[in-house]
Amino acid sequence: MGDATVTAAPGALKFGNAYNYWVKTDAGFDLSRGSAETITVKTTKDPITIAPARTALVIIDMQNYFLHEKCFDNPPGRDSVPIMMETVQACRKAGIPVVWCNMGMNEADRYTLPPSYLYMSYLRDKTTFNKSIGTVNVDGSAEPIDMGGKLIKGSWNASLWGPLKEFAEEGIKAGTDVHIWKNRFSALCGHQPLELWLQENQITTTLWGGVMTDVCVWGSMIDAYYKGYDIVMVNELANTTNPDFVIKTAHRNTENWGWLTDAKSLMAGIEKASA
């Protein structure tokens, strides 16, 4: 059973138990669970201290279907790519694993997805999962490319967008990144592969980015909170095409249940820790 107790340090509070705990001091929150190597990051509230070995950067749905102008046109999503790549590089060097978590269906999902989920998907483009969404002309291709079945694993539309595809493949080959599929808006709804990976790698702190801030990113992040993970949204890495009030609501709730930081603060913390 978790509790809050005064620790040896005067004025410090320990929330949790012997193996899973936070320590709150005047300097901020220590989320490292006693790890030797740590990084301290500024947030919109108190600074947080995290352990690279127990932290993961999870990037949601940065795929052609959600970013390409011929699919679901998303300028904010495309605009976030340069700072996202810079942040990923910093995390790789710091030993923070990077998870590219993408929507991807298979044949069996056609028979198990609930009506509510299928309807929400249909509203976007009047096409259900697995149905062909046509062809597209992309830079460098002599002939139109088959976009494939909507969000089906292996299709062009389910692949990472633009430079992110090769960028992620480099990280996967180097062992710093992993690619994980999901078949719900939330990457942690029910028994999803992401949860197994987090457990096997003893991850306790999760950093979040991707599309969209208020839908798949938020759904995944809040499920992480419910499952007991520390949650931190990285502002510039999470994006949406929805109105500003939606973003403000997501940020406000993030601050209530976790922390909101920005890419520069995260990278500054990493750089300072490595100096």
N, C-alpha and C positions, 0 to 999 in steps of 0.2 A: 504494500500500500504506500502511495506517495505521501509526502508531507512537506512542510516548510519548517526548517529548523535553523537556528543560529549556528554558524560554523565557527571554526577557530579564529578566523579573522574578525576583529571587532566590527560590528555593523553589517556584516555580510549575511545574506540569507541563502540557504540551499533549498531549492525546490526539486523534489523528486525522491529517488531512492539511491541505494548504494551504487548502482551501475548506470542509472539513467537520470541525470540531474542537470539543473542550471544553478549557477551561483550569481546572485545579484549583489553588486556593490555600488558605491557612489560613482564608480568609473563606468558602469554599464552592466551588461549581461555576459557571463562567460558560459558559452554553450559547448565548450570543448570536451566535457566529460573527463577532465584530467589528462588530456593528451598533451604530449610534450611540445609538439610543433603546432603553433597557432597563428592566426591572422586576425587582426582587429579591424573592423569595418565600421565606418560612420553610417548611421541611418537617420531617418527623420525623427527618431526618438533617441534612445540611448545607443551608444556604440555596442556592437556585439563582437565577441571573440569566438572564432570558429576553428575547428580542426580540419585541415585540408583532407586528411585521410578519412574523415567521417562526414564529409560534405560532398554534395553532387550538384552540378549545374544542369537543370533539366530544361530543355528547349522544346516547346510544343508546336507541332504542325507547321513548320516553315516549309511547306510543300508547294509545288506548282499549282495545285488546285486552289489553295488559299491565297496565293500571291500573284500568279501570272495574270497579266492584263486580259488575256483571252478566257480566263476562268472566273475566279472571284477577285476582281481587280482590287488590290489592296496597297495603295501607295505608302501608307504608314509602315506596313510590314516590310516592304522593299527598302524603305529609307532606313530601317533599323539594322539592316544587314552589316554595314561596315563596322559599327560600334559593337555589334554582336560578335563578329569575327575577331575583333581586337580583344574583347573580353574573354572569348574562348581561348585564344592564344595565351593570355595571362593565366587563366585557370589551368591550362595544360602544364605550364611551367611550374605552377605552384603545387601540382599534384592533386588538384581537384578534378575528379572525373567528370566528363561531359556526356550527357545523355541526349541524343536526338530521338525524341519520342514522336512518332508519326501515326496518323490515322491510316489504317490499312485493313481491308476486309478480305475474307476468303469465301469460298462457296458455302461453307457451313453457316456463316453469319447471316446469309439470306433467310435462313429458317429460324434463327434464334433472336434476331433483333426485334425489339418490341415495336408496336404500331406507333407509339408516341415519338420514338426516335426516328423511324422511317418518315413520318410526316414532317418533322422539323427539317430533315434533310431535303425532302421534296419541295418545301416552300422556297428554298433558295433558288433552284434552277429548273424546277418541274421535272427532275430526273431522280430516280431512286438509285441506291447503291448497286454496283455491278453493271448498270446500263451504260452503253457507250456514250461518251460525251463529244464524239466527233474528232476532227483533226485540227492541227494548228501549225502555222508557219512560224518557225523560230529562227533567230539569227544563225547563219552558218549552215542551214539545212536546205538542200536543193529541192526537196520534195516535202509536202506536208507530213507532219508526224501524227501518228495515231495517238490520241490522248488516252485511249483505253477505257475500261470500265471505271465508273466513278469510284475513286478512292479504293481501288482494288490493288492489293500488293503486286508489285512488279510493273504497274502501269506508269506511263509518263506522268500523269497528273498526280500520282501519289508519291513521286520522287521529290527529293529536296530541290528547292528552287535555285536556279542560276548557279552562282559560284559556291553556294553552300554544299552542293552535292560532292564536288571534288574535295572541298575543304573538309567535310566530315569524313570522307573516305580516307583521307590522309591521317586524320586522327585515329580512326578505327584501326588502320594498318599499324600505327605507332603504339597502339594500346592505351591511348589516353581517352578515347571516345568509344561510346557504344551506340548502336542503333536498336531501338525497341519499338515494336508496333503496339498499337492500341485499337480497340474496336468500339470505343465509346468516346463521348466528348471528354470525359475525365479519364486520365491515364491510370487512376487508382480506384475506379469503380468496379466492385466485385473482385474477381480473381484475375488481375491483369499482370502481364509479365514484369512491368516496372516494379511492382511491390516485391516480387521475388528477388529481383536484382538488388533492390535497396537492402533487403534483409540479408542476402548473401554477402554483401559488401559492407555490412555493419554501418550503413549510412544513417545518421541521425538528423543532419541539417540539410535542408533542400533549398536551393536557389532556383528561381523560376523566371522564364521568359518565353516568348513566342507569340502565336496568334490563337485566339484573340484574348486580350486582357480580361474581358468580362465573361467569356464563354469557356473555351477549353483550358486556357491557362488558369482562370479562376476556379473552374470545376475541379481540375487536377490538384491545385494547391490547397483548396479547402478540404478535399478528401485526404490529402496528406496530413493536414492539421488534425482531422478526426481520427486518423490512424496513429497519431502521436509523434509525428515528425515536426521539427522546427521548420517554419516557413518564412522565406525571405523573397519578396518580389524585387527584381532588378528593373527599375523603372523604364529605362530606354530600350530594354530588351523585350518588354511586353508591349504589344500594340493592338489597336483596334480601329475599325472604321466607324464605330458608334460614337454618339455625341459625348462631349466633355463631361457632362454630369454622370455618365456611366463610368468613366475612368475615375472620377473623383470618388464615387461610391466604392469602387473596387479598392482604391488606395486607402480610403478610410477604414474599410473592413480589414484590409491587410494589416494596418497599424494596430487594430484592436486585437488581432489573433496572432500576429507575428511582427515582421519588420519590413519596412520599405526602404530600399537603398537605391543607389544609382550606379551605373557602370564605372564612372570615374572614381567614386569612393571605394568600390570593390577593388579596382585595379591599383589604387593608391595604397590600400591596405596590404595587398599582395606584394607590391614593390617594397614597402617599408619592412615587411617581414623577411624579405630575402636580402635586405641590405646588410 
